Amino acid sequence: PQALSGSASPTIADTRPAWFEDEPFLRAAKGHFIRLQEAYDRGDLQDIREYTTPEVFAEIQLQVQERGGAKNKTDVLQLNAEMVNVVTEGDWVIASVRFHGLIREDASATAQPFDEVWHIQKSASDRNAPWYVAGIQQRV
């Protein structure tokens, strides 16, 4: 998915819950990155809806509609994920993950670098609640 505007940035101070573990989270986040990119390429809005907040879903849905039903093909050739921070704000735990690497959006083109920060949130009061992408910001 393309970078989304208007996404809130968590505060700088790391206020992670005691149960949060970086490595398992980052492994799962990389899988979700690939799955969401594939769903975006297919225009599979139902799959995208399962992993995004309503605000992020609305922006991605608009991007897919603007393509006019055309399929997209993105090859993720290299994917790195780094934890930026984890904060608790009110009833939300928000993990900010920097994804960077190489992608190719045209089979005849050379791979291009990408660098994004995804803000992924869940309810702080329910450890078993699902995580949702709440914002995507491209880094420059």
Backbone as a printed PyTorch tensor [residue, N CA C, xyz], in Angstrom:
tensor([[[  0.8240,  -1.1900,   0.0000],
         [  0.0000,   0.0000,   0.0000],
         [  0.8670,   1.2530,   0.0000]],

        [[  0.3290,   2.2730,  -0.5660],
         [  1.0430,   3.5400,  -0.5800],
         [  0.9820,   4.1560,   0.8060]],

        [[  1.8780,   5.1120,   1.0550],
         [  1.8890,   5.7890,   2.3520],
         [  0.5710,   6.5150,   2.5580]],

        [[  0.1130,   6.5280,   3.7770],
         [ -1.1520,   7.1580,   4.1090],
         [ -0.9020,   8.4600,   4.8370]],

        [[ -1.7090,   9.4100,   4.5590],
         [ -1.5610,  10.7030,   5.2240],
         [ -2.3930,  10.7290,   6.4940]],

        [[ -2.0990,  11.7050,   7.3320],
         [ -2.9020,  11.9250,   8.5180],
         [ -2.7530,  10.8800,   9.5980]],

        [[ -1.7170,  10.0970,   9.5740],
         [ -1.5540,   9.0790,  10.6040],
         [ -0.8800,   9.6850,  11.8320]],

        [[ -1.3940,   9.3220,  12.9700],
         [ -0.8650,   9.8640,  14.2250],
         [  0.4580,   9.2120,  14.5770]],

        [[  1.3760,   9.9760,  15.0630],
         [  2.6560,   9.4430,  15.5100],
         [  2.6320,   9.2690,  17.0140]],

        [[  2.9900,   8.0950,  17.4960],
         [  3.0610,   7.9160,  18.9350],
         [  4.1770,   8.7830,  19.5340]],

        [[  4.1030,   8.9630,  20.8040],
         [  5.1350,   9.7370,  21.4820],
         [  6.4600,   8.9940,  21.4370]],

        [[  7.5530,   9.6740,  21.7440],
         [  8.8930,   9.1000,  21.6390],
         [  9.1850,   8.1100,  22.7750]],

        [[  8.7720,   8.4290,  23.9870],
         [  9.0940,   7.5870,  25.1450],
         [  8.5050,   6.1890,  24.9780]],

        [[  9.3160,   5.1800,  25.2000],
         [  8.8940,   3.7860,  25.0760],
         [  8.1770,   3.3810,  26.3670]],

        [[  6.8890,   3.0920,  26.2590],
         [  6.0900,   2.6930,  27.4290],
         [  5.3880,   1.3710,  27.1280]],

        [[  6.1910,   0.3940,  26.7120],
         [  5.6380,  -0.8930,  26.3020],
         [  5.0900,  -1.6760,  27.4970]],

        [[  4.0660,  -2.4920,  27.2620],
         [  3.5680,  -3.3830,  28.3050],
         [  4.6050,  -4.4640,  28.6060]],

        [[  4.5620,  -5.0120,  29.7920],
         [  5.5340,  -6.0260,  30.2150],
         [  5.4860,  -7.2710,  29.3220]],

        [[  4.3280,  -7.5910,  28.7480],
         [  4.1800,  -8.8020,  27.9490],
         [  4.6920,  -8.6550,  26.5190]],

        [[  5.0220,  -7.4590,  26.0780],
         [  5.4050,  -7.2470,  24.6810],
         [  6.8180,  -7.7510,  24.4080]],

        [[  6.9840,  -8.5360,  23.3290],
         [  8.2960,  -9.0500,  22.9320],
         [  8.5770,  -8.6480,  21.4850]],

        [[  9.7110,  -7.9800,  21.2840],
         [ 10.0480,  -7.4500,  19.9610],
         [ 10.1570,  -8.5160,  18.8800]],

        [[ 10.9730,  -9.5360,  19.0830],
         [ 11.2720, -10.4860,  18.0060],
         [ 10.0390, -11.2180,  17.4730]],

        [[  9.1910, -11.7870,  18.3260],
         [  7.9860, -12.4420,  17.7750],
         [  7.0730, -11.4380,  17.0650]],

        [[  6.9860, -10.2280,  17.6030],
         [  6.1450,  -9.2150,  16.9780],
         [  6.6790,  -8.8640,  15.5900]],

        [[  7.9980,  -8.6530,  15.4850],
         [  8.5900,  -8.2880,  14.1970],
         [  8.4410,  -9.4030,  13.1670]],

        [[  8.5760, -10.6540,  13.5870],
         [  8.3800, -11.7830,  12.6620],
         [  6.9550, -11.7560,  12.1060]],

        [[  5.9800, -11.5890,  13.0070],
         [  4.5830, -11.5470,  12.5740],
         [  4.3150, -10.3120,  11.7140]],

        [[  4.9190,  -9.1730,  12.0670],
         [  4.7090,  -7.9400,  11.3150],
         [  5.1980,  -8.0780,   9.8740]],

        [[  6.3250,  -8.7530,   9.6730],
         [  6.8330,  -8.9630,   8.3170],
         [  5.8510,  -9.8090,   7.5050]],

        [[  5.2740, -10.8160,   8.1320],
         [  4.2650, -11.6330,   7.4530],
         [  3.0400, -10.8190,   7.0820]],

        [[  2.6180,  -9.9400,   7.9870],
         [  1.4570,  -9.0900,   7.7070],
         [  1.7760,  -8.0750,   6.6070]],

        [[  3.0030,  -7.5680,   6.5760],
         [  3.4140,  -6.6420,   5.5170],
         [  3.2350,  -7.3150,   4.1570]],

        [[  3.7620,  -8.5330,   4.0190],
         [  3.6640,  -9.2720,   2.7610],
         [  2.1960,  -9.5450,   2.4180]],

        [[  1.4300,  -9.9970,   3.4200],
         [  0.0170, -10.3120,   3.1650],
         [ -0.7590,  -9.0750,   2.7410]],

        [[ -0.5330,  -7.9470,   3.4160],
         [ -1.2540,  -6.7290,   3.0460],
         [ -0.8350,  -6.2300,   1.6680]],

        [[  0.4450,  -6.3510,   1.3280],
         [  0.8860,  -5.9350,  -0.0030],
         [  0.2250,  -6.8010,  -1.0670]],

        [[  0.1560,  -8.1060,  -0.8300],
         [ -0.4860,  -9.0040,  -1.7860],
         [ -1.9790,  -8.6940,  -1.9090]],

        [[ -2.6360,  -8.4230,  -0.7810],
         [ -4.0650,  -8.0770,  -0.8040],
         [ -4.2840,  -6.7660,  -1.5590]],

        [[ -3.3880,  -5.8070,  -1.3520],
         [ -3.4700,  -4.5270,  -2.0720],
         [ -3.3080,  -4.7570,  -3.5720]],

        [[ -2.3320,  -5.5780,  -3.9480],
         [ -2.1070,  -5.8680,  -5.3640],
         [ -3.3410,  -6.5060,  -6.0070]],

        [[ -3.9960,  -7.4210,  -5.2890],
         [ -5.1930,  -8.1030,  -5.7990],
         [ -6.4340,  -7.2180,  -5.7230]],

        [[ -6.3620,  -6.1570,  -4.9250],
         [ -7.5550,  -5.3430,  -4.6780],
         [ -8.5140,  -6.0370,  -3.7300]],

        [[ -7.9900,  -6.9070,  -2.8630],
         [ -8.8020,  -7.6880,  -1.9200],
         [ -9.1130,  -6.8420,  -0.6820]],

        [[-10.1670,  -6.0490,  -0.7730],
         [-10.5020,  -5.1280,   0.3120],
         [-10.9270,  -5.8520,   1.5840]],

        [[-11.5440,  -7.0180,   1.4490],
         [-11.9560,  -7.7540,   2.6480],
         [-10.7410,  -8.1600,   3.4800]],

        [[ -9.6870,  -8.6400,   2.8260],
         [ -8.4730,  -9.0310,   3.5370],
         [ -7.8200,  -7.8000,   4.1780]],

        [[ -7.7910,  -6.7070,   3.4520],
         [ -7.2030,  -5.4750,   3.9820],
         [ -7.9740,  -4.9940,   5.2050]],

        [[ -9.3040,  -5.0920,   5.1690],
         [-10.1510,  -4.6390,   6.2690],
         [ -9.8230,  -5.3740,   7.5790]],

        [[ -9.4060,  -6.6400,   7.4700],
         [ -9.1170,  -7.4340,   8.6670],
         [ -7.8950,  -6.9410,   9.4330]],

        [[ -7.0100,  -6.1850,   8.7840],
         [ -5.7400,  -5.7910,   9.4010],
         [ -5.5740,  -4.2880,   9.5740]],

        [[ -6.6100,  -3.5140,   9.2710],
         [ -6.4540,  -2.0630,   9.3290],
         [ -7.5620,  -1.4100,  10.1390]],

        [[ -7.2620,  -0.2230,  10.6780],
         [ -8.2950,   0.5670,  11.3360],
         [ -9.2470,   1.0800,  10.2560]],

        [[-10.4500,   1.4970,  10.6290],
         [-11.3840,   2.0230,   9.6270],
         [-10.8090,   3.1980,   8.8190]],

        [[-10.0180,   4.0430,   9.4560],
         [ -9.4450,   5.2030,   8.7630],
         [ -8.4290,   4.7650,   7.7050]],

        [[ -7.5530,   3.8530,   8.0620],
         [ -6.5510,   3.3560,   7.1160],
         [ -7.2420,   2.5720,   6.0080]],

        [[ -8.2360,   1.7670,   6.3720],
         [ -8.9730,   1.0090,   5.3630],
         [ -9.6000,   1.9440,   4.3370]],

        [[-10.2080,   3.0380,   4.7930],
         [-10.8660,   3.9810,   3.8810],
         [ -9.8650,   4.5680,   2.8870]],

        [[ -8.6730,   4.8900,   3.3490],
         [ -7.6580,   5.4510,   2.4470],
         [ -7.1730,   4.4150,   1.4300]],

        [[ -6.9430,   3.1700,   1.8940],
         [ -6.4960,   2.1220,   0.9690],
         [ -7.6080,   1.7870,  -0.0200]],

        [[ -8.8450,   1.7330,   0.4570],
         [ -9.9810,   1.4550,  -0.4200],
         [-10.0570,   2.5010,  -1.5390]],

        [[ -9.8420,   3.7600,  -1.2080],
         [ -9.8490,   4.8260,  -2.2010],
         [ -8.7320,   4.6180,  -3.2290]],

        [[ -7.5340,   4.2310,  -2.7560],
         [ -6.4160,   3.9710,  -3.6760],
         [ -6.7500,   2.8330,  -4.6390]],

        [[ -7.3550,   1.7670,  -4.1110],
         [ -7.7170,   0.6220,  -4.9520],
         [ -8.7810,   1.0450,  -5.9630]],

        [[ -9.7610,   1.8330,  -5.5330],
         [-10.8110,   2.2980,  -6.4480],
         [-10.2370,   3.2070,  -7.5310]],

        [[ -9.2520,   4.0280,  -7.1790],
         [ -8.6360,   4.9250,  -8.1560],
         [ -7.8900,   4.1490,  -9.2430]],

        [[ -7.4690,   2.9160,  -8.9300],
         [ -6.8220,   2.0660,  -9.9400],
         [ -7.8260,   1.5570, -10.9630]],

        [[ -9.1140,   1.7230, -10.6790],
         [-10.1460,   1.2770, -11.6130],
         [-10.2120,  -0.2200, -11.7720]],

        [[ -9.9170,  -0.9530, -10.7270],
         [ -9.9810,  -2.4080, -10.7870],
         [ -8.7400,  -3.0650, -11.3610]],

        [[ -7.7770,  -2.2630, -11.8010],
         [ -6.5440,  -2.8290, -12.3480],
         [ -5.7650,  -3.5360, -11.2360]],

        [[ -5.2280,  -4.6710, -11.5740],
         [ -4.4040,  -5.4000, -10.6110],
         [ -3.0290,  -4.7420, -10.5410]],

        [[ -2.3680,  -4.9460,  -9.4550],
         [ -1.0270,  -4.4100,  -9.2290],
         [ -0.1310,  -5.6150,  -8.9730]],

        [[  1.1440,  -5.5130,  -9.2520],
         [  2.0690,  -6.6160,  -8.9450],
         [  3.3150,  -6.0320,  -8.3150]],

        [[  3.5080,  -6.3460,  -7.0450],
         [  4.6700,  -5.8680,  -6.3110],
         [  5.4850,  -7.0630,  -5.8470]],

        [[  6.7510,  -7.0850,  -6.2410],
         [  7.6690,  -8.1060,  -5.7500],
         [  8.4580,  -7.4860,  -4.6050]],

        [[  8.3190,  -8.0600,  -3.4120],
         [  9.1110,  -7.6120,  -2.2690],
         [ 10.3820,  -8.4470,  -2.2840]],

        [[ 11.4730,  -7.8250,  -2.7260],
         [ 12.7240,  -8.5500,  -2.9140],
         [ 13.5730,  -8.5990,  -1.6520]],

        [[ 13.4400,  -7.5820,  -0.8220],
         [ 14.1560,  -7.5420,   0.4550],
         [ 13.2650,  -6.8210,   1.4540]],

        [[ 13.0730,  -7.4160,   2.6320],
         [ 12.2180,  -6.8160,   3.6580],
         [ 12.9200,  -6.8860,   5.0070]],

        [[ 13.1770,  -5.7270,   5.5600],
         [ 13.7550,  -5.6120,   6.9000],
         [ 12.7280,  -4.9390,   7.7960]],

        [[ 12.6910,  -5.3500,   9.0490],
         [ 11.7730,  -4.7490,  10.0120],
         [ 12.5410,  -4.4400,  11.2960]],

        [[ 12.3760,  -3.2190,  11.7860],
         [ 13.0290,  -2.7880,  13.0260],
         [ 11.9970,  -2.1150,  13.9190]],

        [[ 12.0660,  -2.4230,  15.2070],
         [ 11.1630,  -1.7880,  16.1510],
         [ 11.6320,  -0.3550,  16.3870]],

        [[ 10.7540,   0.6100,  16.1710],
         [ 11.0530,   2.0090,  16.4520],
         [ 10.7440,   2.2820,  17.9220]],

        [[  9.5130,   1.9830,  18.3230],
         [  9.1420,   2.0760,  19.7370],
         [  7.7890,   1.4150,  19.9620]],

        [[  7.4750,   1.2350,  21.2180],
         [  6.1850,   0.6950,  21.6290],
         [  5.7030,   1.5820,  22.7660]],

        [[  4.5100,   2.1260,  22.6060],
         [  3.9740,   3.0100,  23.6290],
         [  2.5680,   2.5760,  24.0150]],

        [[  2.1920,   2.9390,  25.2120],
         [  0.8180,   2.7590,  25.6610],
         [  0.2210,   4.1520,  25.7930]],

        [[ -0.8290,   4.3980,  25.0360],
         [ -1.5370,   5.6800,  25.0810],
         [ -2.9970,   5.4040,  25.3430]],

        [[ -3.4600,   5.7780,  26.5390],
         [ -4.8480,   5.4990,  26.8860],
         [ -5.0860,   4.0010,  26.8680]],

        [[ -6.0800,   3.5590,  26.1100],
         [ -6.4030,   2.1330,  26.0270],
         [ -5.7400,   1.4620,  24.8310]],

        [[ -4.6960,   2.0810,  24.2610],
         [ -4.0460,   1.5060,  23.0930],
         [ -2.5720,   1.2320,  23.3360]],

        [[ -2.1200,   0.0960,  22.8450],
         [ -0.6950,  -0.1870,  22.7260],
         [ -0.3850,   0.0560,  21.2550]],

        [[  0.6170,   0.8890,  20.9850],
         [  0.9610,   1.2280,  19.6030],
         [  2.4260,   0.8710,  19.3660]],

        [[  2.6410,  -0.0390,  18.4350],
         [  3.9920,  -0.4370,  18.0550],
         [  4.3120,   0.2370,  16.7280]],

        [[  5.4300,   0.9290,  16.6790],
         [  5.8730,   1.5690,  15.4380],
         [  7.0390,   0.7560,  14.8830]],

        [[  6.8630,   0.2750,  13.6620],
         [  7.8370,  -0.6050,  13.0210],
         [  8.3320,   0.0550,  11.7370]],

        [[  9.6500,   0.0980,  11.5900],
         [ 10.2400,   0.5980,  10.3510],
         [ 10.4650,  -0.5850,   9.4200]],

        [[  9.8030,  -0.5430,   8.2680],
         [ 10.0090,  -1.5220,   7.2080],
         [ 10.8400,  -0.8540,   6.1320]],

        [[ 11.8780,  -1.5340,   5.6770],
         [ 12.6680,  -1.0070,   4.5700],
         [ 13.2650,  -2.1680,   3.7940]],

        [[ 13.6030,  -1.8890,   2.5510],
         [ 14.1640,  -2.9330,   1.7090],
         [ 14.0380,  -2.5550,   0.2580]],

        [[ 13.7840,  -3.5700,  -0.5840],
         [ 13.6990,  -3.3670,  -2.0280],
         [ 12.4140,  -3.9720,  -2.5640]],

        [[ 11.7310,  -3.2110,  -3.4350],
         [ 10.5340,  -3.7150,  -4.0980],
         [ 10.6300,  -3.4220,  -5.5900]],

        [[  9.8950,  -4.2110,  -6.3560],
         [  9.7870,  -3.9860,  -7.7960],
         [  8.2990,  -4.0160,  -8.1270]],

        [[  7.8140,  -2.9430,  -8.7360],
         [  6.3920,  -2.8590,  -9.0710],
         [  6.1320,  -3.0570, -10.5650]],

        [[  7.1870,  -3.2820, -11.3240],
         [  7.0770,  -3.5500, -12.7540],
         [  8.1380,  -4.6050, -13.0660]],

        [[  7.7140,  -5.7070, -13.6690],
         [  8.6290,  -6.8280, -13.9160],
         [  9.8490,  -6.4280, -14.7330]],

        [[  9.7310,  -5.3970, -15.5690],
         [ 10.8590,  -4.9920, -16.4060],
         [ 11.7060,  -3.8940, -15.7570]],

        [[ 11.2990,  -3.4440, -14.5890],
         [ 12.0210,  -2.3490, -13.9150],
         [ 13.0320,  -2.8970, -12.9160]],

        [[ 13.9510,  -2.0350, -12.5150],
         [ 14.8940,  -2.4210, -11.4740],
         [ 14.2260,  -2.2370, -10.1100]],

        [[ 14.7270,  -2.9400,  -9.1340],
         [ 14.1830,  -2.8370,  -7.7780],
         [ 14.4330,  -1.4410,  -7.2310]],

        [[ 13.4720,  -0.9580,  -6.4510],
         [ 13.5660,   0.3670,  -5.8470],
         [ 13.5560,   0.2290,  -4.3280]],

        [[ 14.3320,   1.0520,  -3.6450],
         [ 14.2830,   1.0070,  -2.1830],
         [ 12.9870,   1.6190,  -1.6580]],

        [[ 12.5360,   1.1280,  -0.5220],
         [ 11.4000,   1.7350,   0.1670],
         [ 11.7580,   1.8280,   1.6400]],

        [[ 11.1150,   2.7470,   2.3440],
         [ 11.3800,   2.9790,   3.7620],
         [ 10.1170,   3.5750,   4.3700]],

        [[  9.4270,   2.7900,   5.1930],
         [  8.1470,   3.2000,   5.7740],
         [  8.1240,   2.8830,   7.2600]],

        [[  7.3330,   3.6460,   7.9980],
         [  7.0490,   3.3260,   9.3930],
         [  5.5590,   3.0370,   9.4860]],

        [[  5.2500,   1.8560,   9.9950],
         [  3.8600,   1.4640,  10.2130],
         [  3.5710,   1.5630,  11.6970]],

        [[  2.4310,   2.1830,  12.0280],
         [  1.9550,   2.2620,  13.4070],
         [  0.8470,   1.2150,  13.5390]],

        [[  1.0910,   0.2440,  14.4130],
         [  0.2050,  -0.9060,  14.5520],
         [ -0.3180,  -0.9120,  15.9830]],

        [[ -1.6370,  -0.9560,  16.1530],
         [ -2.2070,  -0.7980,  17.4940],
         [ -3.1520,  -1.9260,  17.8710]],

        [[ -3.3230,  -2.0630,  19.1810],
         [ -4.3110,  -2.9970,  19.7280],
         [ -4.7640,  -2.4910,  21.0760]],

        [[ -5.8280,  -3.0470,  21.5740],
         [ -6.3510,  -2.6710,  22.8790],
         [ -5.3470,  -3.0320,  23.9700]],

        [[ -5.0800,  -2.0910,  24.8640],
         [ -4.1500,  -2.3480,  25.9670],
         [ -4.7950,  -3.2110,  27.0500]],

        [[ -6.1180,  -3.2330,  27.0910],
         [ -6.8040,  -3.9740,  28.1540],
         [ -7.0680,  -5.4360,  27.7920]],

        [[ -6.8100,  -5.8280,  26.5450],
         [ -7.0410,  -7.2030,  26.1210],
         [ -5.8030,  -7.7080,  25.3740]],

        [[ -4.9690,  -8.4310,  26.0790],
         [ -3.7170,  -8.9320,  25.4960],
         [ -3.9470,  -9.7860,  24.2530]],

        [[ -5.1060, -10.4320,  24.1610],
         [ -5.4110, -11.2990,  23.0260],
         [ -6.1280, -10.5870,  21.8870]],

        [[ -6.3370,  -9.2790,  22.0130],
         [ -7.0000,  -8.5180,  20.9480],
         [ -6.1230,  -8.5130,  19.6980]],

        [[ -6.7380,  -8.3920,  18.5260],
         [ -5.9390,  -8.3460,  17.2900],
         [ -5.2250,  -6.9990,  17.1430]],

        [[ -4.1780,  -7.0120,  16.3480],
         [ -3.4340,  -5.8020,  15.9930],
         [ -4.0020,  -5.2520,  14.6900]],

        [[ -4.0240,  -3.9090,  14.5680],
         [ -4.5080,  -3.2470,  13.3570],
         [ -3.5150,  -2.1840,  12.9230]],

        [[ -3.2820,  -2.0870,  11.6090],
         [ -2.4440,  -1.0160,  11.0820],
         [ -3.2370,   0.2810,  11.2110]],

        [[ -2.6570,   1.2500,  11.9530],
         [ -3.3390,   2.5140,  12.2120],
         [ -2.7370,   3.6700,  11.4330]],

        [[ -1.6080,   3.4420,  10.7670],
         [ -0.9960,   4.4890,   9.9710],
         [  0.2470,   3.9770,   9.2780]],

        [[  0.5200,   4.5480,   8.1120],
         [  1.7340,   4.2180,   7.3500],
         [  2.3490,   5.5350,   6.9100]],

        [[  3.6110,   5.7010,   7.2310],
         [  4.3090,   6.9250,   6.8490],
         [  5.5600,   6.5680,   6.0560]],

        [[  5.7160,   7.1950,   4.8970],
         [  6.9460,   7.0050,   4.1450],
         [  8.0240,   7.8770,   4.7570]],

        [[  9.2230,   7.3260,   4.8350],
         [ 10.3710,   8.0910,   5.3130],
         [ 11.0970,   8.6640,   4.1110]],

        [[ 11.6640,   9.8300,   4.2900],
         [ 12.4010,  10.4510,   3.1850],
         [ 13.8700,  10.5400,   3.5110]]])
